[in-house]
Amino acid sequence: MCLAIPMQIIEIDGYVARCEAKGVRREVSLFMLQDEELAIDDFVMVHVGYAIQKVTEKDARSSWELLDEILVATENDSVPEDA
């Protein structure tokens, strides 16, 4: 299974962007989106260090909400019932 995380572009230098999601910053390659118009404050889906798709802010926020729900559900599953 592959997982892409939505991140917001905060800096661009050629085909490399500094992106942020929930306080975490990463350098991301924009090479795969070189035909896309990208700007600071745009949102992209990031998979293994590469931006693979431009998304709307609404879609990014929806993805974050779903990922948070999965995290909470996973944390709850790891607690023994008799604890």
Distance bins in CASP14 RR format, pairs under 12 A and 6 or more apart:
PFRMAT RR
TARGET T0000
AUTHOR 0000-0000-0000
RMODE 2
METHOD distances of the structure
MODEL  1
1 47 0 0 0 0 0 1 0 0 0 0 0
2 45 0 0 0 0 0 1 0 0 0 0 0
2 46 0 0 0 0 0 1 0 0 0 0 0
2 47 1 0 0 1 0 0 0 0 0 0 0
2 48 0 0 0 0 1 0 0 0 0 0 0
2 50 0 0 0 0 0 1 0 0 0 0 0
2 52 0 0 0 0 1 0 0 0 0 0 0
3 45 0 0 0 0 1 0 0 0 0 0 0
3 46 0 0 0 0 1 0 0 0 0 0 0
3 47 1 0 0 1 0 0 0 0 0 0 0
3 48 0 0 0 0 1 0 0 0 0 0 0
3 49 0 0 0 0 0 1 0 0 0 0 0
3 52 0 0 0 0 0 1 0 0 0 0 0
3 63 0 0 0 0 0 1 0 0 0 0 0
3 66 0 0 0 0 0 1 0 0 0 0 0
3 67 0 0 0 0 1 0 0 0 0 0 0
3 70 0 0 0 0 0 1 0 0 0 0 0
4 21 0 0 0 0 0 1 0 0 0 0 0
4 28 0 0 0 0 0 1 0 0 0 0 0
4 32 0 0 0 0 0 1 0 0 0 0 0
4 43 0 0 0 0 0 1 0 0 0 0 0
4 44 0 0 0 0 1 0 0 0 0 0 0
4 45 1 1 0 0 0 0 0 0 0 0 0
4 46 1 0 0 1 0 0 0 0 0 0 0
4 47 1 0 1 0 0 0 0 0 0 0 0
4 48 0 0 0 0 1 0 0 0 0 0 0
4 49 0 0 0 0 1 0 0 0 0 0 0
4 50 0 0 0 0 1 0 0 0 0 0 0
4 51 0 0 0 0 1 0 0 0 0 0 0
4 52 1 0 1 0 0 0 0 0 0 0 0
4 53 1 0 0 1 0 0 0 0 0 0 0
4 54 0 0 0 0 0 1 0 0 0 0 0
4 55 0 0 0 0 1 0 0 0 0 0 0
4 59 0 0 0 0 0 1 0 0 0 0 0
4 60 0 0 0 0 0 1 0 0 0 0 0
4 63 0 0 0 0 1 0 0 0 0 0 0
4 67 0 0 0 0 0 1 0 0 0 0 0
5 19 0 0 0 0 1 0 0 0 0 0 0
5 20 0 0 0 0 0 1 0 0 0 0 0
5 21 1 0 1 0 0 0 0 0 0 0 0
5 22 0 0 0 0 1 0 0 0 0 0 0
5 24 0 0 0 0 1 0 0 0 0 0 0
5 26 0 0 0 0 1 0 0 0 0 0 0
5 28 0 0 0 0 0 1 0 0 0 0 0
5 43 0 0 0 0 0 1 0 0 0 0 0
5 44 0 0 0 0 1 0 0 0 0 0 0
5 45 1 0 0 1 0 0 0 0 0 0 0
5 46 1 0 1 0 0 0 0 0 0 0 0
5 47 1 0 0 1 0 0 0 0 0 0 0
5 48 0 0 0 0 0 1 0 0 0 0 0
5 49 0 0 0 0 1 0 0 0 0 0 0
5 50 0 0 0 0 0 1 0 0 0 0 0
5 51 0 0 0 0 0 1 0 0 0 0 0
5 52 0 0 0 0 0 1 0 0 0 0 0
5 53 0 0 0 0 0 1 0 0 0 0 0
5 55 0 0 0 0 0 1 0 0 0 0 0
5 60 0 0 0 0 1 0 0 0 0 0 0
5 63 1 0 0 1 0 0 0 0 0 0 0
5 64 0 0 0 0 1 0 0 0 0 0 0
5 66 0 0 0 0 0 1 0 0 0 0 0
5 67 1 0 0 1 0 0 0 0 0 0 0
5 68 0 0 0 0 0 1 0 0 0 0 0
6 19 0 0 0 0 1 0 0 0 0 0 0
6 20 0 0 0 0 0 1 0 0 0 0 0
6 21 1 0 0 1 0 0 0 0 0 0 0
6 22 0 0 0 0 1 0 0 0 0 0 0
6 24 0 0 0 0 0 1 0 0 0 0 0
6 28 0 0 0 0 0 1 0 0 0 0 0
6 42 0 0 0 0 0 1 0 0 0 0 0
6 43 1 0 1 0 0 0 0 0 0 0 0
6 44 1 0 0 1 0 0 0 0 0 0 0
6 45 1 0 1 0 0 0 0 0 0 0 0
6 46 1 0 0 1 0 0 0 0 0 0 0
6 47 0 0 0 0 0 1 0 0 0 0 0
6 51 0 0 0 0 0 1 0 0 0 0 0
6 52 0 0 0 0 0 1 0 0 0 0 0
6 53 0 0 0 0 1 0 0 0 0 0 0
6 54 0 0 0 0 0 1 0 0 0 0 0
6 55 1 0 1 0 0 0 0 0 0 0 0
6 56 0 0 0 0 1 0 0 0 0 0 0
6 57 0 0 0 0 1 0 0 0 0 0 0
6 58 0 0 0 0 0 1 0 0 0 0 0
6 59 1 0 0 1 0 0 0 0 0 0 0
6 60 1 1 0 0 0 0 0 0 0 0 0
6 61 1 0 0 1 0 0 0 0 0 0 0
6 62 0 0 0 0 1 0 0 0 0 0 0
6 63 1 0 1 0 0 0 0 0 0 0 0
6 64 1 0 0 1 0 0 0 0 0 0 0
6 65 0 0 0 0 0 1 0 0 0 0 0
6 66 0 0 0 0 0 1 0 0 0 0 0
6 67 0 0 0 0 1 0 0 0 0 0 0
7 17 0 0 0 0 1 0 0 0 0 0 0
7 18 0 0 0 0 1 0 0 0 0 0 0
7 19 1 1 0 0 0 0 0 0 0 0 0
7 20 1 0 0 1 0 0 0 0 0 0 0
7 21 1 0 1 0 0 0 0 0 0 0 0
7 22 0 0 0 0 1 0 0 0 0 0 0
7 23 0 0 0 0 0 1 0 0 0 0 0
7 24 0 0 0 0 1 0 0 0 0 0 0
7 25 0 0 0 0 1 0 0 0 0 0 0
7 26 1 0 0 1 0 0 0 0 0 0 0
7 27 0 0 0 0 0 1 0 0 0 0 0
7 28 1 0 0 1 0 0 0 0 0 0 0
7 30 0 0 0 0 0 1 0 0 0 0 0
7 38 0 0 0 0 0 1 0 0 0 0 0
7 41 0 0 0 0 0 1 0 0 0 0 0
7 42 0 0 0 0 1 0 0 0 0 0 0
7 43 1 0 0 1 0 0 0 0 0 0 0
7 44 1 0 0 1 0 0 0 0 0 0 0
7 45 1 0 0 1 0 0 0 0 0 0 0
7 46 1 0 1 0 0 0 0 0 0 0 0
7 47 0 0 0 0 0 1 0 0 0 0 0
7 49 0 0 0 0 1 0 0 0 0 0 0
7 50 0 0 0 0 0 1 0 0 0 0 0
7 51 1 0 0 1 0 0 0 0 0 0 0
7 52 0 0 0 0 0 1 0 0 0 0 0
7 53 0 0 0 0 0 1 0 0 0 0 0
7 54 0 0 0 0 0 1 0 0 0 0 0
7 55 0 0 0 0 1 0 0 0 0 0 0
7 57 0 0 0 0 0 1 0 0 0 0 0
7 60 1 0 0 1 0 0 0 0 0 0 0
7 63 0 0 0 0 0 1 0 0 0 0 0
7 64 0 0 0 0 0 1 0 0 0 0 0
8 17 0 0 0 0 1 0 0 0 0 0 0
8 18 0 0 0 0 1 0 0 0 0 0 0
8 19 1 0 0 1 0 0 0 0 0 0 0
8 20 1 0 1 0 0 0 0 0 0 0 0
8 21 1 0 0 1 0 0 0 0 0 0 0
8 22 0 0 0 0 0 1 0 0 0 0 0
8 23 0 0 0 0 0 1 0 0 0 0 0
8 24 0 0 0 0 0 1 0 0 0 0 0
8 25 0 0 0 0 0 1 0 0 0 0 0
8 26 0 0 0 0 0 1 0 0 0 0 0
8 28 0 0 0 0 0 1 0 0 0 0 0
8 38 0 0 0 0 0 1 0 0 0 0 0
8 39 0 0 0 0 0 1 0 0 0 0 0
8 40 0 0 0 0 1 0 0 0 0 0 0
8 41 1 0 0 1 0 0 0 0 0 0 0
8 42 1 0 0 1 0 0 0 0 0 0 0
8 43 1 0 1 0 0 0 0 0 0 0 0
8 44 0 0 0 0 1 0 0 0 0 0 0
8 45 0 0 0 0 0 1 0 0 0 0 0
8 46 0 0 0 0 0 1 0 0 0 0 0
8 51 0 0 0 0 0 1 0 0 0 0 0
8 54 0 0 0 0 0 1 0 0 0 0 0
8 55 0 0 0 0 0 1 0 0 0 0 0
8 56 0 0 0 0 0 1 0 0 0 0 0
8 57 0 0 0 0 1 0 0 0 0 0 0
8 60 1 0 0 1 0 0 0 0 0 0 0
8 61 0 0 0 0 0 1 0 0 0 0 0
8 64 0 0 0 0 0 1 0 0 0 0 0
9 16 0 0 0 0 0 1 0 0 0 0 0
9 17 1 0 1 0 0 0 0 0 0 0 0
9 18 1 0 0 1 0 0 0 0 0 0 0
9 19 1 0 1 0 0 0 0 0 0 0 0
9 20 0 0 0 0 1 0 0 0 0 0 0
9 21 0 0 0 0 0 1 0 0 0 0 0
9 25 0 0 0 0 0 1 0 0 0 0 0
9 26 0 0 0 0 0 1 0 0 0 0 0
9 27 0 0 0 0 0 1 0 0 0 0 0
9 28 1 0 0 1 0 0 0 0 0 0 0
9 30 0 0 0 0 1 0 0 0 0 0 0
9 33 0 0 0 0 0 1 0 0 0 0 0
9 36 0 0 0 0 0 1 0 0 0 0 0
9 37 0 0 0 0 0 1 0 0 0 0 0
9 38 1 0 0 1 0 0 0 0 0 0 0
9 39 1 0 0 1 0 0 0 0 0 0 0
9 40 1 0 1 0 0 0 0 0 0 0 0
9 41 1 0 0 1 0 0 0 0 0 0 0
9 42 1 0 1 0 0 0 0 0 0 0 0
9 43 1 0 0 1 0 0 0 0 0 0 0
9 44 1 0 0 1 0 0 0 0 0 0 0
9 45 0 0 0 0 0 1 0 0 0 0 0
9 46 0 0 0 0 0 1 0 0 0 0 0
9 51 0 0 0 0 1 0 0 0 0 0 0
9 54 0 0 0 0 1 0 0 0 0 0 0
9 55 0 0 0 0 0 1 0 0 0 0 0
9 57 0 0 0 0 0 1 0 0 0 0 0
9 60 0 0 0 0 0 1 0 0 0 0 0
10 17 1 0 0 1 0 0 0 0 0 0 0
10 18 1 0 1 0 0 0 0 0 0 0 0
10 19 1 0 0 1 0 0 0 0 0 0 0
10 20 1 0 1 0 0 0 0 0 0 0 0
10 21 0 0 0 0 0 1 0 0 0 0 0
10 23 0 0 0 0 0 1 0 0 0 0 0
10 24 0 0 0 0 0 1 0 0 0 0 0
10 25 1 0 0 1 0 0 0 0 0 0 0
10 26 0 0 0 0 0 1 0 0 0 0 0
10 27 0 0 0 0 0 1 0 0 0 0 0
10 28 0 0 0 0 0 1 0 0 0 0 0
10 38 0 0 0 0 0 1 0 0 0 0 0
10 39 0 0 0 0 0 1 0 0 0 0 0
10 40 1 0 0 1 0 0 0 0 0 0 0
10 41 1 0 0 1 0 0 0 0 0 0 0
10 42 0 0 0 0 0 1 0 0 0 0 0
10 43 0 0 0 0 0 1 0 0 0 0 0
10 44 0 0 0 0 0 1 0 0 0 0 0
11 17 1 0 0 1 0 0 0 0 0 0 0
11 18 1 1 0 0 0 0 0 0 0 0 0
11 19 0 0 0 0 1 0 0 0 0 0 0
11 20 0 0 0 0 1 0 0 0 0 0 0
11 25 0 0 0 0 1 0 0 0 0 0 0
11 26 0 0 0 0 0 1 0 0 0 0 0
11 27 0 0 0 0 1 0 0 0 0 0 0
11 28 0 0 0 0 0 1 0 0 0 0 0
11 30 0 0 0 0 0 1 0 0 0 0 0
11 38 0 0 0 0 0 1 0 0 0 0 0
11 39 0 0 0 0 0 1 0 0 0 0 0
11 40 1 0 0 1 0 0 0 0 0 0 0
11 41 0 0 0 0 0 1 0 0 0 0 0
11 42 0 0 0 0 0 1 0 0 0 0 0
12 18 1 0 0 1 0 0 0 0 0 0 0
12 19 0 0 0 0 1 0 0 0 0 0 0
12 27 0 0 0 0 0 1 0 0 0 0 0
12 28 0 0 0 0 1 0 0 0 0 0 0
12 29 0 0 0 0 0 1 0 0 0 0 0
12 30 1 0 0 1 0 0 0 0 0 0 0
12 33 0 0 0 0 0 1 0 0 0 0 0
12 34 0 0 0 0 0 1 0 0 0 0 0
12 36 0 0 0 0 0 1 0 0 0 0 0
12 37 0 0 0 0 0 1 0 0 0 0 0
12 38 1 0 0 1 0 0 0 0 0 0 0
12 39 1 0 0 1 0 0 0 0 0 0 0
12 40 1 0 0 1 0 0 0 0 0 0 0
12 41 0 0 0 0 0 1 0 0 0 0 0
12 42 0 0 0 0 1 0 0 0 0 0 0
12 44 0 0 0 0 0 1 0 0 0 0 0
12 51 0 0 0 0 0 1 0 0 0 0 0
13 27 0 0 0 0 1 0 0 0 0 0 0
13 28 0 0 0 0 0 1 0 0 0 0 0
13 29 0 0 0 0 0 1 0 0 0 0 0
13 30 0 0 0 0 1 0 0 0 0 0 0
13 38 0 0 0 0 0 1 0 0 0 0 0
13 40 0 0 0 0 0 1 0 0 0 0 0
14 27 0 0 0 0 0 1 0 0 0 0 0
14 28 0 0 0 0 0 1 0 0 0 0 0
14 29 0 0 0 0 0 1 0 0 0 0 0
14 30 1 0 0 1 0 0 0 0 0 0 0
14 31 0 0 0 0 1 0 0 0 0 0 0
14 33 0 0 0 0 0 1 0 0 0 0 0
14 34 0 0 0 0 1 0 0 0 0 0 0
14 38 0 0 0 0 1 0 0 0 0 0 0
15 27 0 0 0 0 0 1 0 0 0 0 0
15 28 0 0 0 0 1 0 0 0 0 0 0
15 29 1 0 0 1 0 0 0 0 0 0 0
15 30 1 0 1 0 0 0 0 0 0 0 0
15 31 1 0 1 0 0 0 0 0 0 0 0
15 32 0 0 0 0 1 0 0 0 0 0 0
15 33 0 0 0 0 1 0 0 0 0 0 0
15 34 1 0 0 1 0 0 0 0 0 0 0
15 35 0 0 0 0 0 1 0 0 0 0 0
15 36 0 0 0 0 0 1 0 0 0 0 0
15 38 0 0 0 0 1 0 0 0 0 0 0
15 49 0 0 0 0 0 1 0 0 0 0 0
15 50 0 0 0 0 0 1 0 0 0 0 0
15 51 0 0 0 0 1 0 0 0 0 0 0
16 26 0 0 0 0 0 1 0 0 0 0 0
16 27 1 0 1 0 0 0 0 0 0 0 0
16 28 1 0 0 1 0 0 0 0 0 0 0
16 29 1 0 0 1 0 0 0 0 0 0 0
16 30 1 0 0 1 0 0 0 0 0 0 0
16 31 0 0 0 0 1 0 0 0 0 0 0
16 33 0 0 0 0 0 1 0 0 0 0 0
16 34 0 0 0 0 0 1 0 0 0 0 0
16 38 0 0 0 0 0 1 0 0 0 0 0
16 49 0 0 0 0 0 1 0 0 0 0 0
16 50 0 0 0 0 0 1 0 0 0 0 0
16 51 0 0 0 0 0 1 0 0 0 0 0
17 25 0 0 0 0 0 1 0 0 0 0 0
17 26 0 0 0 0 1 0 0 0 0 0 0
17 27 1 0 0 1 0 0 0 0 0 0 0
17 28 1 0 1 0 0 0 0 0 0 0 0
17 29 0 0 0 0 1 0 0 0 0 0 0
17 30 1 0 1 0 0 0 0 0 0 0 0
17 31 0 0 0 0 0 1 0 0 0 0 0
17 32 0 0 0 0 0 1 0 0 0 0 0
17 33 0 0 0 0 1 0 0 0 0 0 0
17 34 0 0 0 0 0 1 0 0 0 0 0
17 36 0 0 0 0 0 1 0 0 0 0 0
17 38 1 0 0 1 0 0 0 0 0 0 0
17 39 0 0 0 0 0 1 0 0 0 0 0
17 40 0 0 0 0 1 0 0 0 0 0 0
17 41 0 0 0 0 0 1 0 0 0 0 0
17 42 0 0 0 0 1 0 0 0 0 0 0
17 43 0 0 0 0 0 1 0 0 0 0 0
17 44 1 0 0 1 0 0 0 0 0 0 0
17 46 0 0 0 0 1 0 0 0 0 0 0
17 49 0 0 0 0 0 1 0 0 0 0 0
17 50 0 0 0 0 0 1 0 0 0 0 0
17 51 1 0 0 1 0 0 0 0 0 0 0
17 54 0 0 0 0 0 1 0 0 0 0 0
18 24 0 0 0 0 0 1 0 0 0 0 0
18 25 1 0 0 1 0 0 0 0 0 0 0
18 26 1 0 0 1 0 0 0 0 0 0 0
18 27 1 0 0 1 0 0 0 0 0 0 0
18 28 1 0 0 1 0 0 0 0 0 0 0
18 29 0 0 0 0 0 1 0 0 0 0 0
18 30 0 0 0 0 0 1 0 0 0 0 0
18 40 0 0 0 0 1 0 0 0 0 0 0
18 44 0 0 0 0 0 1 0 0 0 0 0
18 46 0 0 0 0 0 1 0 0 0 0 0
18 51 0 0 0 0 0 1 0 0 0 0 0
19 25 1 0 0 1 0 0 0 0 0 0 0
19 26 1 0 1 0 0 0 0 0 0 0 0
19 27 1 0 0 1 0 0 0 0 0 0 0
19 28 1 0 1 0 0 0 0 0 0 0 0
19 29 0 0 0 0 0 1 0 0 0 0 0
19 30 0 0 0 0 1 0 0 0 0 0 0
19 38 0 0 0 0 0 1 0 0 0 0 0
19 40 0 0 0 0 0 1 0 0 0 0 0
19 41 0 0 0 0 0 1 0 0 0 0 0
19 42 0 0 0 0 1 0 0 0 0 0 0
19 43 0 0 0 0 1 0 0 0 0 0 0
19 44 1 0 0 1 0 0 0 0 0 0 0
19 45 0 0 0 0 0 1 0 0 0 0 0
19 46 1 0 0 1 0 0 0 0 0 0 0
19 49 0 0 0 0 1 0 0 0 0 0 0
19 50 0 0 0 0 0 1 0 0 0 0 0
19 51 1 0 0 1 0 0 0 0 0 0 0
19 60 0 0 0 0 0 1 0 0 0 0 0
20 26 1 0 0 1 0 0 0 0 0 0 0
20 27 0 0 0 0 0 1 0 0 0 0 0
20 28 0 0 0 0 0 1 0 0 0 0 0
20 40 0 0 0 0 0 1 0 0 0 0 0
20 41 0 0 0 0 0 1 0 0 0 0 0
20 43 0 0 0 0 0 1 0 0 0 0 0
20 44 0 0 0 0 0 1 0 0 0 0 0
20 46 0 0 0 0 0 1 0 0 0 0 0
20 60 0 0 0 0 0 1 0 0 0 0 0
20 64 0 0 0 0 0 1 0 0 0 0 0
21 28 0 0 0 0 0 1 0 0 0 0 0
21 43 0 0 0 0 1 0 0 0 0 0 0
21 44 0 0 0 0 0 1 0 0 0 0 0
21 45 0 0 0 0 0 1 0 0 0 0 0
21 46 1 0 0 1 0 0 0 0 0 0 0
21 55 0 0 0 0 0 1 0 0 0 0 0
21 60 0 0 0 0 1 0 0 0 0 0 0
21 61 0 0 0 0 0 1 0 0 0 0 0
21 63 0 0 0 0 1 0 0 0 0 0 0
21 64 1 0 0 1 0 0 0 0 0 0 0
21 67 0 0 0 0 1 0 0 0 0 0 0
21 68 0 0 0 0 0 1 0 0 0 0 0
22 60 0 0 0 0 0 1 0 0 0 0 0
22 61 0 0 0 0 0 1 0 0 0 0 0
22 63 0 0 0 0 0 1 0 0 0 0 0
22 64 1 0 0 1 0 0 0 0 0 0 0
22 65 0 0 0 0 0 1 0 0 0 0 0
22 67 0 0 0 0 1 0 0 0 0 0 0
22 68 0 0 0 0 1 0 0 0 0 0 0
22 71 0 0 0 0 0 1 0 0 0 0 0
23 64 0 0 0 0 0 1 0 0 0 0 0
24 46 0 0 0 0 0 1 0 0 0 0 0
24 64 0 0 0 0 0 1 0 0 0 0 0
25 46 0 0 0 0 0 1 0 0 0 0 0
26 44 0 0 0 0 0 1 0 0 0 0 0
26 46 1 0 0 1 0 0 0 0 0 0 0
26 47 0 0 0 0 0 1 0 0 0 0 0
26 48 0 0 0 0 0 1 0 0 0 0 0
26 49 1 0 0 1 0 0 0 0 0 0 0
26 50 0 0 0 0 0 1 0 0 0 0 0
26 51 0 0 0 0 0 1 0 0 0 0 0
27 46 0 0 0 0 0 1 0 0 0 0 0
27 49 1 0 0 1 0 0 0 0 0 0 0
27 50 0 0 0 0 0 1 0 0 0 0 0
27 51 0 0 0 0 0 1 0 0 0 0 0
28 38 0 0 0 0 0 1 0 0 0 0 0
28 42 0 0 0 0 0 1 0 0 0 0 0
28 43 0 0 0 0 0 1 0 0 0 0 0
28 44 1 0 0 1 0 0 0 0 0 0 0
28 45 0 0 0 0 0 1 0 0 0 0 0
28 46 1 0 1 0 0 0 0 0 0 0 0
28 47 0 0 0 0 1 0 0 0 0 0 0
28 48 0 0 0 0 1 0 0 0 0 0 0
28 49 1 0 1 0 0 0 0 0 0 0 0
28 50 1 0 0 1 0 0 0 0 0 0 0
28 51 1 0 1 0 0 0 0 0 0 0 0
28 52 0 0 0 0 1 0 0 0 0 0 0
29 38 0 0 0 0 0 1 0 0 0 0 0
29 44 0 0 0 0 0 1 0 0 0 0 0
29 46 0 0 0 0 1 0 0 0 0 0 0
29 47 0 0 0 0 0 1 0 0 0 0 0
29 48 0 0 0 0 1 0 0 0 0 0 0
29 49 1 0 1 0 0 0 0 0 0 0 0
29 50 1 0 1 0 0 0 0 0 0 0 0
29 51 1 0 0 1 0 0 0 0 0 0 0
29 52 0 0 0 0 1 0 0 0 0 0 0
30 36 0 0 0 0 1 0 0 0 0 0 0
30 37 0 0 0 0 0 1 0 0 0 0 0
30 38 1 0 0 1 0 0 0 0 0 0 0
30 39 0 0 0 0 0 1 0 0 0 0 0
30 42 0 0 0 0 0 1 0 0 0 0 0
30 44 1 0 0 1 0 0 0 0 0 0 0
30 46 0 0 0 0 0 1 0 0 0 0 0
30 49 0 0 0 0 0 1 0 0 0 0 0
30 50 0 0 0 0 1 0 0 0 0 0 0
30 51 1 0 1 0 0 0 0 0 0 0 0
30 52 0 0 0 0 0 1 0 0 0 0 0
30 53 0 0 0 0 0 1 0 0 0 0 0
30 54 0 0 0 0 1 0 0 0 0 0 0
31 38 0 0 0 0 0 1 0 0 0 0 0
31 49 0 0 0 0 0 1 0 0 0 0 0
31 50 1 0 0 1 0 0 0 0 0 0 0
31 51 0 0 0 0 1 0 0 0 0 0 0
31 52 0 0 0 0 0 1 0 0 0 0 0
32 38 0 0 0 0 0 1 0 0 0 0 0
32 44 0 0 0 0 1 0 0 0 0 0 0
32 45 0 0 0 0 0 1 0 0 0 0 0
32 46 0 0 0 0 0 1 0 0 0 0 0
32 47 0 0 0 0 1 0 0 0 0 0 0
32 48 0 0 0 0 0 1 0 0 0 0 0
32 49 0 0 0 0 1 0 0 0 0 0 0
32 50 1 0 1 0 0 0 0 0 0 0 0
32 51 1 0 0 1 0 0 0 0 0 0 0
32 52 1 0 1 0 0 0 0 0 0 0 0
32 53 0 0 0 0 1 0 0 0 0 0 0
32 54 0 0 0 0 0 1 0 0 0 0 0
33 39 0 0 0 0 0 1 0 0 0 0 0
33 42 0 0 0 0 1 0 0 0 0 0 0
33 43 0 0 0 0 0 1 0 0 0 0 0
33 44 1 0 0 1 0 0 0 0 0 0 0
33 45 0 0 0 0 1 0 0 0 0 0 0
33 46 0 0 0 0 0 1 0 0 0 0 0
33 47 0 0 0 0 0 1 0 0 0 0 0
33 50 0 0 0 0 1 0 0 0 0 0 0
33 51 1 0 1 0 0 0 0 0 0 0 0
33 52 1 0 0 1 0 0 0 0 0 0 0
33 53 1 0 0 1 0 0 0 0 0 0 0
33 54 1 0 0 1 0 0 0 0 0 0 0
33 55 0 0 0 0 0 1 0 0 0 0 0
34 50 0 0 0 0 0 1 0 0 0 0 0
34 51 0 0 0 0 0 1 0 0 0 0 0
34 54 0 0 0 0 0 1 0 0 0 0 0
35 54 0 0 0 0 0 1 0 0 0 0 0
36 42 0 0 0 0 1 0 0 0 0 0 0
36 43 0 0 0 0 0 1 0 0 0 0 0
36 44 0 0 0 0 1 0 0 0 0 0 0
36 45 0 0 0 0 0 1 0 0 0 0 0
36 51 0 0 0 0 1 0 0 0 0 0 0
36 52 0 0 0 0 0 1 0 0 0 0 0
36 53 0 0 0 0 1 0 0 0 0 0 0
36 54 1 0 1 0 0 0 0 0 0 0 0
36 55 0 0 0 0 0 1 0 0 0 0 0
37 54 0 0 0 0 1 0 0 0 0 0 0
38 44 1 0 0 1 0 0 0 0 0 0 0
38 51 1 0 0 1 0 0 0 0 0 0 0
38 53 0 0 0 0 0 1 0 0 0 0 0
38 54 1 0 0 1 0 0 0 0 0 0 0
38 55 0 0 0 0 0 1 0 0 0 0 0
39 54 0 0 0 0 0 1 0 0 0 0 0
41 54 0 0 0 0 0 1 0 0 0 0 0
41 56 0 0 0 0 0 1 0 0 0 0 0
41 57 0 0 0 0 1 0 0 0 0 0 0
41 60 0 0 0 0 0 1 0 0 0 0 0
42 51 0 0 0 0 1 0 0 0 0 0 0
42 53 0 0 0 0 0 1 0 0 0 0 0
42 54 1 0 0 1 0 0 0 0 0 0 0
42 55 0 0 0 0 1 0 0 0 0 0 0
42 56 0 0 0 0 1 0 0 0 0 0 0
42 57 0 0 0 0 1 0 0 0 0 0 0
42 59 0 0 0 0 0 1 0 0 0 0 0
42 60 0 0 0 0 1 0 0 0 0 0 0
43 51 0 0 0 0 1 0 0 0 0 0 0
43 53 0 0 0 0 1 0 0 0 0 0 0
43 54 1 0 0 1 0 0 0 0 0 0 0
43 55 1 0 1 0 0 0 0 0 0 0 0
43 56 1 0 0 1 0 0 0 0 0 0 0
43 57 1 0 1 0 0 0 0 0 0 0 0
43 58 0 0 0 0 1 0 0 0 0 0 0
43 59 1 0 0 1 0 0 0 0 0 0 0
43 60 1 0 1 0 0 0 0 0 0 0 0
43 61 0 0 0 0 1 0 0 0 0 0 0
43 62 0 0 0 0 0 1 0 0 0 0 0
43 63 0 0 0 0 1 0 0 0 0 0 0
43 64 0 0 0 0 0 1 0 0 0 0 0
44 50 0 0 0 0 1 0 0 0 0 0 0
44 51 1 1 0 0 0 0 0 0 0 0 0
44 52 1 0 0 1 0 0 0 0 0 0 0
44 53 1 0 0 1 0 0 0 0 0 0 0
44 54 1 0 1 0 0 0 0 0 0 0 0
44 55 1 0 0 1 0 0 0 0 0 0 0
44 56 0 0 0 0 0 1 0 0 0 0 0
44 57 0 0 0 0 0 1 0 0 0 0 0
44 59 0 0 0 0 0 1 0 0 0 0 0
44 60 0 0 0 0 1 0 0 0 0 0 0
44 63 0 0 0 0 0 1 0 0 0 0 0
45 51 1 0 0 1 0 0 0 0 0 0 0
45 52 1 0 1 0 0 0 0 0 0 0 0
45 53 1 0 1 0 0 0 0 0 0 0 0
45 54 0 0 0 0 1 0 0 0 0 0 0
45 55 1 0 1 0 0 0 0 0 0 0 0
45 56 0 0 0 0 0 1 0 0 0 0 0
45 59 0 0 0 0 1 0 0 0 0 0 0
45 60 0 0 0 0 1 0 0 0 0 0 0
45 63 1 0 0 1 0 0 0 0 0 0 0
45 64 0 0 0 0 0 1 0 0 0 0 0
45 67 0 0 0 0 0 1 0 0 0 0 0
46 52 1 0 0 1 0 0 0 0 0 0 0
46 53 0 0 0 0 1 0 0 0 0 0 0
46 54 0 0 0 0 0 1 0 0 0 0 0
46 55 0 0 0 0 0 1 0 0 0 0 0
46 60 0 0 0 0 0 1 0 0 0 0 0
46 63 0 0 0 0 0 1 0 0 0 0 0
47 53 0 0 0 0 1 0 0 0 0 0 0
53 59 0 0 0 0 1 0 0 0 0 0 0
53 60 0 0 0 0 0 1 0 0 0 0 0
53 63 0 0 0 0 0 1 0 0 0 0 0
54 60 0 0 0 0 0 1 0 0 0 0 0
55 61 0 0 0 0 1 0 0 0 0 0 0
55 62 0 0 0 0 1 0 0 0 0 0 0
55 63 1 0 0 1 0 0 0 0 0 0 0
55 64 0 0 0 0 0 1 0 0 0 0 0
56 62 0 0 0 0 1 0 0 0 0 0 0
56 63 0 0 0 0 0 1 0 0 0 0 0
57 63 0 0 0 0 0 1 0 0 0 0 0
57 64 0 0 0 0 0 1 0 0 0 0 0
58 64 0 0 0 0 0 1 0 0 0 0 0
58 65 0 0 0 0 0 1 0 0 0 0 0
59 65 0 0 0 0 0 1 0 0 0 0 0
59 66 0 0 0 0 0 1 0 0 0 0 0
60 66 0 0 0 0 0 1 0 0 0 0 0
60 67 0 0 0 0 0 1 0 0 0 0 0
61 67 0 0 0 0 0 1 0 0 0 0 0
61 68 0 0 0 0 0 1 0 0 0 0 0
62 68 0 0 0 0 0 1 0 0 0 0 0
62 69 0 0 0 0 0 1 0 0 0 0 0
63 69 0 0 0 0 0 1 0 0 0 0 0
63 70 0 0 0 0 0 1 0 0 0 0 0
64 70 0 0 0 0 0 1 0 0 0 0 0
64 71 0 0 0 0 0 1 0 0 0 0 0
65 71 0 0 0 0 0 1 0 0 0 0 0
65 72 0 0 0 0 0 1 0 0 0 0 0
66 72 0 0 0 0 0 1 0 0 0 0 0
66 73 0 0 0 0 0 1 0 0 0 0 0
67 73 0 0 0 0 0 1 0 0 0 0 0
67 74 0 0 0 0 0 1 0 0 0 0 0
68 74 0 0 0 0 0 1 0 0 0 0 0
68 75 0 0 0 0 0 1 0 0 0 0 0
69 75 0 0 0 0 0 1 0 0 0 0 0
69 76 0 0 0 0 0 1 0 0 0 0 0
70 76 0 0 0 0 0 1 0 0 0 0 0
70 77 0 0 0 0 0 1 0 0 0 0 0
71 77 0 0 0 0 0 1 0 0 0 0 0
71 78 0 0 0 0 0 1 0 0 0 0 0
72 78 0 0 0 0 0 1 0 0 0 0 0
72 79 0 0 0 0 0 1 0 0 0 0 0
73 79 0 0 0 0 0 1 0 0 0 0 0
76 83 0 0 0 0 0 1 0 0 0 0 0
END
